[in-house]
């Protein structure tokens, strides 16, 4: 099989992994001659600040010894198989970069022979790019749960980011659909990465210059909608990972039904808006001070599909509003629909000098139609009377747009969330 045919198969197989954003790495590695993580071009991934980067996103192989019921590449699946050699991936990356198609590499793999064998090949790709070809572009490697600590740690020496997929929201889900994958192995790989990242940061704070280790941190991905697990449990798992393993991002991937799927799997794909709501809730947990218990307002434990979770919280707590933008503290301002982190920071800065009026809020970037019913300012703001209306929600509910995770990043960065 020629390389072009392999690329067709293995690039398509990689599309199911959403955790390929390249946030957190801004500068070319010292001593590198080839590649940059700062350029722009034909873009396929987004950083939280909205910058686009292009990555070659492929699997080393879609052969796999495991039989995870939700995975198209499981051992029992009847799909075309292919496998790159280490040198083929290295050559593809360099050629794509030299043609200005990409700025980096996202490399994952099915498990071939054993976790150690697969992880060793992934690491060797990154090592050759860094040491033999002086490649300074972005590299994201997928960590293989069950591989040795040394190999997981070695990946962080050459890659900007290493991600170990948690796969499913709960241990119960994993035991039912992927019993060959052990939660303790997944968590152990994450713990190894966190320990090495912390050691590197501690050395830097002490004034030392240790070798770079996964400067863009670690991330993970979980599939949602394959089982009946509600959003509340999904977000609890994500919150725990942020606190205990200090992940940069948790990515949520809506389950896609696969041929000959197991009867225990959901028969259809969940609404894409559910995935979008989870990204919005995730953003609120990380940057707005919300807790999981506050975000899920529906009786069934899921996020509302009609309105975003911040607006849903505000509608469920109308007694907290309207908020006086000239007196409220930062925590409460961040809970006002239509006010983002940047807008709140500007409000806090300006009101030290003078009282803010509604026109000021518009100029500061507030999404005024959403914000108006929930605030009072230095002038008359009659829209807050709508808080007394039982039909307030009708003002905001529009036909749900199917948005990607990148829309969420842009919204939050521009203060529209």
N, C-alpha and C positions, 0 to 999 in steps of 0.2 A: 504494500500500500504506500503510495507516495505521500509526501508531506502535506500537499494541498488537500488531499482527501482526509488525512488525519485531522488537519486543522478544521475542516468543515464539521467533522463529528465532535471533536473535543471542545471546540468553541461553543457549539450548540449545547453540549452537555453541561457546560459551566454556567449557563444562563440562570440556573436555578439557585445559585448562590448569590444573595443580595449584598453580602458584606464586603463590598469592594471599594468603598469610598476611601480616599487617600488623605483624609484630614490629619493634621498634626505633624507633617514633615515638610518643611519649607525650604531647606537649603541643600544644595548638592553636597555629597560627602567629601570630606577633606581628602585631597590627593586624587580625586576622580577626574578623568579627562572626558568622559562620555556620559551624556544624559543629564537632565535637570528635572527637578520636581516643581519648577516654578513657571514653566512655559504654558502656553495655551495652544489649542489647535482643534482637531476633530475630537470632541469631548464625549466621554461616556460615563464619567463619574463626577460627583460634586463634593466639594468641601463645605463645611458649615457656613462659610462666608459667601457661598454662591459661586466660588471659582470652579471652573470646569477643568478636568484633567482627563487625558485619554490613556487607557490601560489596555494592554493585551491580556485578555481574560480567558484562560484556558484551563483544562484539566491535563495533568500529566498522562493520566489514563482513565478511562471509564470502566475498566475491569474492576471488579470489587469482590472480595471474599465474603462480604456480609450480605444479609438478606433483609435489610430494613424495608418494611412494607410500604412506606411512603416514597421510596426513592426509585427513580426511573432507571438508575444504574445498578440496582440490586442484582445479586448473583443469579436470581431466577428470572430476571427480565430478559425478554427477547428483543434486544436492541443491537444495532451495529456497534462493534467494539473497535477500539483503536488504542494505540499506546505510542507516546513520544519517547525517544531516548533523551537523556540529559542534554547531549550536545545539540539535538534538534531544537529543543526549547531555547537554548542559549542563542543559537543562530537566528531563530525566528525573532527573538526579542531584539537583537542587535539590528537585524535588517529592517524590522518595522520602525525602530527608532530612527535609523539613518534615513528612512524615507519620510520622516516627520509624521508618521501615522500615530505614534504613541509616545507617552512620556514615562511609562513604567509597565510593570508586570504584575498581574494577579494570578497566582498559580495555586491550584488546588488539585486534588486527585482522589480517585477511588483507592481503596486499600488493596494493594497488590502484594501477595505472599504473606506479609505481616505489617503491622504498624511501623515497626522499626525500619524495615526494608523501604517502605514507601517514604517515610520521613527522611531517611538518608538520601534518597534521590532528590527530593525537594530541596533539601539543604545544599546539595551539590550543585544544583542549578544556580542558586543564589551565590554560592562561593565562587563559582567560575565567572559569573558576571562581575562580581566585585573585585576579585583578586587578579584574575587573568586578563579581563577586558576593561578594568577600571570603570565599570558602569556606575554612574552616580545617580541614575534615575530612581524612581520609587519602586520598591518591591514589597508586595504583600504575599506572605506565604500562609498557607493553611496548615495549622498544627494538627497532627493526627493523634487523637486520643488513644492512649495505650502505648505510645512510643516512649522511649526512655527519656528521663529528665535531661540527660546530656544532649540528646538530639533536639529536644524542644528548645533548650537553652541555646544551642548552636544556631538554630533558625533565627533567634533574635539578634545574634551578632551580625548577620548579613542582611536581614530584612528590616524594613522600616516599620512594618506592622505584622504581627502574627495573630491569627484568629483561630480559636478552637470552637467549633460549632456545638452548642448545647443541644441542637436538633429539635427537641420538643419541650414544651413548657414545664412538664412535671416528670418526676422519676416514674410515676405510675404510667404515664403515656409512653415513656421510653421502654419500660419493661414490657409493655403490651405489644408495641410495634417494632421495637429494635432491641430485643433482649441480648444480642451479642455486644451491644455498646453499654458500658457500665458508667453510671453517673459519677462514681468515685474516680474513674480514670479521666473523665472530662474535667472534673473539678481539680484533679491533681495536676493536669497540664496547665490549667489556668493559674493555679497556685505557684507553679514553677516560674511562669512568666512574670507574675506580679512580684515575686521575691527578687528576681533579677532586675526588673525595672526599678524597684524601690532601692536596691543596692546601688544602682547606677546614679539615681537621683541624689542619694545621700552622699555619695562620693563627690558629686558635682557641687553640692551645697558646702562641702568641706574645702572647696577650692581646688580639688583634684581634677584631672582630665581623663576619666576612664574611657575605655573604648565605648562607642555608641552601642546601645542595646535597645532595639525596638523603639526608636524615638517617637513613633506615632502610636505607641501603646498596643493594646490588644482589644479585639472586638469579638462578637459572636453572632450567631443567627439562630432563630428558632422558627419553626414552621407553625403557623396558626391556622386553625380550621380543619385540620386532619382528624381531630378528636373533639368531643363536646366541651373540652376545658374552656371555661369562660375567661373573659378579658381580665377579671380581677386576679385570677391565679397567674395569668401571663405576666401582668404587671408586677405582681409580688415577686416572681422569679427574677424579672429584670431589675427591680429595685435591690434585691439581695445581691445580684451580681455587681451592680454599681458600687454598693457599699463594701462588700467583702473582697471583690477581686479588682475593683477600680477600673472597670472596663471603660473604654472611650465611647463605645456605641454598642447597643443591642439592636440588631436588624430583625425585622419581622417579615416573613415571607408567607403570603397566602398560599395555602395548599392547592396544588393543581392535580386533579385526578389523572391517574396514569393508566395505561392499558392493563387489563387483567388485574385490576386493583383488588386488594383484600377487602372482604366484606366488613371488616371492622373500621375501615376508613370511611370518611364522609363521602357521600355519593356525588357531591358537586362542590365546586370551588366557592369559598365564602365571598360575600360582596367585597370588592376591592376597597370600598370606602371603610370597611372594618380595619384593614391594614393601615389605611391612612389615619384613622382615629387613634390607633395604637401609637403611631409615630408622634402624633400631636400630644397624647398623654405622656409619652416618654419624655418629650421636650419639656413639658410642664414639671415633671418630677425633677429633671436635671437642672433647670434654670429658673423656675418660678416658685419653688418651695412647696409644691403640692405633694401630698402623700397619696398612696394608692387608695386608701379608704375614702378619700375625698373625691377622687376622680370618677369612680364608678357609681353612678346615680340610679341606674336601672335595677329593677328587682331581680332580674335574671343574672346579675353579675357581669353584664356586658356593658360596654360603652354605648352611648346613644349614637345611632347612625344618622339621626336628623340634624343634630347640631354638634359642634366641636366640644370637647370635654370642658374647656374653660367656660364657655357660655352655658353649658349644662349645669356646671357648679353654681354659676351666678344666678341662674333662674331658680335653682333649688334653694338658694339662700338670699332671697330678696330682702330679708330683714337687715342684711349687711350693707344695703345700698339705699339711696345714692351716697357716693363717696365724695367728700370735699377734696378736690385735687390740691388745694392750698394748705391742707392740714393733715391729710392721711399719711401714715407711715409707708415706707417702701413696700413692705410685705403686702399690705392691702391694695396698694396701687397696682402691683403686679397681678392681682386677681381681677382687675377690671377688664372686661372684654374689649378688645380693640387696642389695648395699650401693651406694647412690647417692652422688652428690657431697655432698649435704647431710648424710647419715649419716656419711660419712667425716670431714667437717669437724667434726662434733660429737664424734666419737670422739677426734680429735686434740686437741680442746680439753679434754675431760673427763679424759683419761688423764694430763694434766699434774698433776692434783690427786689422782687415785686410780686404782686398777686397775679395769678394767671387767669385769663378769660378763655371763653370757648374758642375764639379765633386763634388764640395761642396754641391750643391743643391741636387744632387742625394743622397749623404750620409745623408743629413738632412731629407730625407723622401719625397721629392717632387715627384709627379707622372710625371716623366720627359717627357714622350711622349706627355702628355697633356700640360705641362708647357712650353716646349721648344719654340713653335712659339710665345709665348707672353712675353718673357723676354730676356734681355741681361745681361751678367755677365762680369767678369774681363778678360775672354778669348773670343775667337771668337765663336759666337753662330749663325751660318748661318740659323738655322731653322726659325728665325723670318721672313725670306723672304716669307714664306708661307702666311703671313698676306695679301700679295698682291693678293693671288689666290682666285678666286671666288669659287673654289672647296675645300676650306679649310674644310668645314663641312664634306665632304666625308671622311676625315682623321679620324674623331671621331665617325661617326654614325655606330653603330653595331646593329644587331638584338636586340630589347629591351628585357632585362631580366626581369622576374617577381620577384621583390624584395619585401621583407617585410620591415616594419618600422625599424626592428632591424638592417638590413643591413645599413640603413642610419646612425644609431647611431654609428656603428662600423666604417663606412667610415669616418664620421666626427671626431671621436676620434683618428683615425690613420692618419688624415691629407690628405685623398684622395679626399675630396670633393672640 
